[in-house]
Amino acid sequence: MIAPILQTDRLTLRPHTSDDFAPYAAFFASKRATTVGGPLSAKQAWFFFCNDIAQWSLHGFGAWGVERTEDGVFLGQVAIQHPPFFPERELGWVLLDGFEGHGYATEAAGAARDWAFANLDEARLVSYISPDNVTSISVAERLGAERDLIAEAPSDEDLVYRHRVAA
């Protein structure tokens, strides 16, 4: 299975292409990636990238490349993922440099969340967020997610935000 194409008002969530890897790797090599497992070497980023895509075949969900519909510019990624070391299915997002502050992460993550709740058998979804990642905490809260103080996280440092079906 490959990622289905989702449309929002301004964005297209689509299967990743090989052209997405260079900007993806550049993001994960940067200091901005410290809150999402980086910085990573290009080789490590390739393994992350392939994992994000392979989850579609393995689980029926995974990562989408996010692009601006009006001009096709690649903005980042949104993903539903559940690797074996994650206690629960996670909704995650990253935006490349220069695309923050426009509501793109909230719009893309909201579309992915809604797709997950409509298409996956288990209506449970969390976001694991570093306490230092105030931008992603704000995105989770704008999506209506609430901090879950008792949920298990993949790391003792991660905060858990629980998503609910959109009203």
PyMOL commands that set and color helices and strands:
alter all, ss='L'
color gray80, all
select helices_A, chain A and resi 18-29+31-36+42-59+104-119+134-142
alter helices_A, ss='H'
color red, helices_A
select strands_A, chain A and resi 6-7+11-14+63-68+74-81+90-95+125-129+146-147+159-163
alter strands_A, ss='S'
color yellow, strands_A
deselect
rebuild
show_as cartoon
